[in-house]
Amino acid sequence: MSSSTPPTIPKYDVFLSFRGLDTRRSFISFLYKELVRRNIRTFKDDKELESGRKISPELERAIEESKFAVVVISANYAASTWCLQELLKIMDFVNKGSLTVIPVFHGVDPCHVRRQIQKVAVQFEKHETREGREKVLSWRQALTNLANISGVCTLKCEDDSMMVDEIAKRISTLIDTTRKPTRTGSSLVGIDVHMKALSRLLDLNSSKKSVRVIGIWGRGGNGRSALAEFVYKNICQHFESHCFLENVKRISHDRHMSHLHQEVLKRVQVESNSNQKVLLVANEVNKLEQLDALAEDFSCFGPGSIVIITTQDKQLLVSAGIKLVYEAELLTFQKVRELFRQLGFRVRERAIESVLCKGTNLAMKWLGCCLRVRSGYRKVS
């Protein structure tokens, strides 16, 4: 039986490649902050490695596990053998079709980079005296290929902040475009049924001026969080500002609740009188104090804003006075049960219920185990 390696699931939305000497404390710092504010998962390497050092397996994996690479070509980018090695690896994944690259020419003429003239030519002449001919040729080709791709040039814009905003918007649009197909092809069991039920609670076309607070409750594993993230990705474009707090429980662990309040303000960036329409998803809430801290920010949110709270503690939502609650658990369990039946397992109803009550994750593991047995991959004692 032949087996193929499954495609890598992107861990990051964006991988930043840059020359730290030129841009780490200026352009890259601003760009990274804006990408994070937009909830774009961004990898930024904070280590300036010595010349001649190989790319670490961790860094190579970060490139492979990204959807996009933003390569900021600055005055001294091509002078760094480390940057050129990183670029070579990036273009390798681009050629394989697993990565999309966005060139940013920061303070340099794209034509000079493409033709490798003037300062770029001097930099490569130095490389040729220290490195092997084939290696330098591969760097030259990678840089030429990058410069042939339509990108962003800061020479056309006097204000770096405007350029940062333009790049972040472009990436955000590209990410939204790549996420849209998941609407019908999501691996989350019964997602269409969930979304149909949730859309009534979300009521995106509502003319009400108050902030809408919705609870998603469910006991089992990651299903609750996966549903919240799916909803967030599919409706965030309807809001002026949006934020997904991945794990409130971890953010507020061993810290004063004011830290949670500050975290929301930092990510959403809404002024007290801005009246912006905001989407906030607070995932894995497990204490009433956390909800109280989050509620401090609701007064800053404008008409049509939505707050989604996920928790495995139904009583928490009741105590907070949240009346719009979606019980994700029941539908998920029913769908898992249907899977067992469709696959022809002769398992007693009570046995299924017993496993389901321990959480959807366990149920799916059990299902996978049974599938392996039926397919002859392994035996289970």
KOLBA-932165 format. One record per residue (C-alpha): residue in three letters; x, y, z. Coordinates in steps of 0.5 Angstrom, whole numbers, plus 500, padded with zeros to 3 digits. Layout:
<nodes>
ALAXYZ ...
</nodes>
This chain:
<nodes>
MET500500500 SER503507498 SER503513502 SER504520501 THR506525506 PRO500530508 PRO501537506 THR504542511 ILE498546515 PRO500553515 LYS502555522 TYR503562520 ASP500567516 VAL506571514 PHE514570515 LEU518576515 SER525576512 PHE529582513 ARG536585514 GLY535587522 LEU541592521 ASP537596516 THR529595519 ARG529591525 ARG527597530 SER524602525 PHE520599519 ILE519592521 SER517594528 PHE511598525 LEU509592520 TYR510587525 LYS505591530 GLU500592525 LEU500585522 VAL499582530 ARG494588531 ARG490585525 ASN490578528 ILE495576522 ARG499570525 THR506573524 PHE513570525 LYS519575526 ASP526572527 ASP529576533 LYS536573532 GLU541576528 LEU545570526 GLU553570524 SER555570517 GLY556563515 ARG551560520 LYS546555516 ILE539556517 SER536552523 PRO531547522 GLU526551526 LEU527557522 GLU526553515 ARG520550518 ALA517557520 ILE518558512 GLU515552510 GLU509553515 SER507560513 LYS502562507 PHE506568505 ALA513571506 VAL514578506 VAL521580504 VAL523587505 ILE529588501 SER533594504 ALA540597502 ASN544592506 TYR540586505 ALA544583499 ALA550584503 SER548579508 THR549571506 TRP544569512 CYS539574508 LEU540571501 GLN540564504 GLU533565507 LEU531568501 LEU533562497 LYS529557502 ILE523562501 MET524562493 ASP524554493 PHE518554497 VAL515559492 ASN517555486 LYS513549489 GLY507553490 SER506552497 LEU508559499 THR506566496 VAL512572496 ILE510579497 PRO517583496 VAL518590499 PHE523595496 HIS525599502 GLY529605500 VAL532601494 ASP530601487 PRO527595484 CYS531596478 HIS537596481 VAL535589485 ARG533586479 ARG539588474 GLN544587480 ILE547594479 GLN550599483 LYS551598491 VAL548591489 ALA553589484 VAL559591490 GLN555587495 PHE555581490 GLU563582488 LYS564581495 HIS561575496 GLU564572490 THR571573493 ARG569569499 GLU563564497 GLY563558492 ARG561560485 GLU555556485 LYS552558491 VAL553566489 LEU549564482 SER543561486 TRP543567491 ARG543572484 GLN538568481 ALA533568487 LEU534575488 THR532576481 ASN526572481 LEU524576487 ALA525582484 ASN521580478 ILE515579482 SER510585483 GLY511588490 VAL511595494 CYS516600493 THR517605499 LEU521610494 LYS514612492 CYS511613499 GLU514618503 ASP510616510 ASP512609512 SER506609516 MET502609510 MET506604507 VAL505599513 ASP498600513 GLU498599505 ILE502592506 ALA498590512 LYS491591508 ARG494587502 ILE496581506 SER489581510 THR485581503 LEU489576501 ILE488572507 ASP481573507 THR481570500 THR485564501 ARG480563507 LYS473563504 PRO474556500 THR473553507 ARG466556508 THR464549504 GLY470545505 SER471545513 SER473539516 LEU469541522 VAL463536523 GLY456539521 ILE459546520 ASP453548515 VAL448547521 HIS452550526 MET453557522 LYS446557520 ALA444556527 LEU449561529 SER447566524 ARG440568527 LEU444569534 LEU449574530 ASP444577526 LEU449581522 ASN444586519 SER441588525 SER439595526 LYS440595534 LYS445600537 SER447596543 VAL453591543 ARG451584542 VAL454579546 ILE453571544 GLY456565548 ILE458559545 TRP458553550 GLY460546549 ARG464541554 GLY468537549 GLY475539547 ASN477543541 GLY470543537 ARG468549541 SER474553539 ALA474551532 LEU467553531 ALA469560534 GLU475561530 PHE471559523 VAL465564525 TYR471569526 LYS474568520 ASN468568516 ILE465575519 CYS471579521 GLN471583514 HIS464586516 PHE467590522 GLU472596522 SER476593528 HIS476585530 CYS480581535 PHE481574536 LEU483572544 GLU485565543 ASN486563550 VAL483568555 LYS485563561 ARG492563559 ILE492570558 SER490572565 HIS493566568 ASP497569575 ARG495576572 HIS491582575 MET485582570 SER487589568 HIS492586564 LEU486582560 HIS483589559 GLN490592557 GLU491586552 VAL484588549 LEU485595548 LYS492594545 ARG489589540 VAL483592538 GLN485599538 VAL479603539 GLU479610542 SER473611547 ASN469616543 SER471612536 ASN464609535 GLN467603531 LYS464597529 VAL468591533 LEU468584533 LEU471581539 VAL472573540 ALA474571547 ASN476564547 GLU476559553 VAL473564558 ASN473560565 LYS472565570 LEU467571571 GLU472576573 GLN475575566 LEU468577563 ASP468583568 ALA474585565 LEU472584558 ALA466588559 GLU470594561 ASP471595553 PHE464594551 SER462601552 CYS468603547 PHE465599542 GLY460602536 PRO453600534 GLY453593531 SER459591535 ILE459583537 VAL462580542 ILE463572542 ILE465568549 THR467561548 THR467557555 GLN465550557 ASP462552564 LYS455554562 GLN453557569 LEU458562567 LEU454565562 VAL448565566 SER451568572 ALA454574567 GLY447575564 ILE448572557 LYS442570554 LEU444569547 VAL447562548 TYR449557542 GLU450550545 ALA455547540 GLU456540544 LEU449537542 LEU450538534 THR457536534 PHE455529538 GLN450528534 LYS454528528 VAL460524531 ARG454519532 GLU452519525 LEU459518523 PHE459511527 ARG453509524 GLN455511517 LEU461507517 GLY457501519 PHE460500526 ARG456495531 VAL457499537 ARG451499542 GLU448506543 ARG450507550 ALA457505549 ILE457511544 GLU454516549 SER459514554 VAL465516549 LEU462522547 CYS460525554 LYS468525555 GLY469530550 THR469530542 ASN476530541 LEU476523545 ALA470521540 MET474522534 LYS480519536 TRP476513538 LEU473513531 GLY480514528 CYS482508532 CYS477504529 LEU478506522 ARG485504522 VAL483497525 ARG478496519 SER483498514 GLY488493517 TYR493498519 ARG494496526 LYS491492531 VAL488494538 SER488490544 
</nodes>
